[in-house]
Amino acid sequence: MTCRPLAQILEVLQRIGYEEALQADDPRHVETQKARGSQLTFQRLAHKFGRDPASDAFFAPKE
């Protein structure tokens, strides 16, 4: 399989196959764990939306 860079972002979006998982040895695979952040990043974001990941509880927004 040969890959060529796509010229337009819309062309990229049209060709993304969200339902198609990449195989383990696929050259398109990119490790994104560092970019996605750590567990601390997840906890901070969850708290902003009123969720406590430790207890899986949601809290009403403060007014």
N, C-alpha and C positions, 0 to 999 in steps of 0.2 A: 504494500500500500504506500503510495506517495502522497505527501501532504504539501500543499502550496499555501503560502500566506494569502488570506482573503483581504481584498482591498477595502471593503466597506463593513462597518460594524453591523449593519442590518443583514448583510449576507451571512455574517457569523451567527447572528441570532437565529436566522432561518434554518441554519444547518445543525444547530445543537440538537442532539437526540437525548432529551432528558430521561427517557424511558430505557435507553440503552446503556448498560453498565460497561465500563472499560474492563478489558481483561487485565490480569496482573502484569503482564509483560508489554502492555500497550505503550508505545513511545509517546503518546499524548498525555499519559498520566503525569500529574504534577502533585507533589506532596504539599498540602496546604495547611497542615496542622499549625505551624507557626503563625501563618497569616490569620487563621481563625481565632487565635488567642488561646489563653489558658483556661483552666477551670475558674480561676479568679475573675477573668473577663466575663465568663458566662454568669457567674453569681451576681456580679455588679449589674449586668444587663437585666437579669431576672428581677432583681430588687427594684429597678427603675419601673418595671411593669407590674409591680405589686406581688411578685411571686417569691416564696421562700423555697429554694430547691431542696433544702435539708428536710423540711416537713411536707413538701409538696402542697403548701397552702397558698391561697390567694387572698390578698387584702384589698379592701376598698381604697380607691384613691383619696388622698388628703385634699381638702378644699381650703 
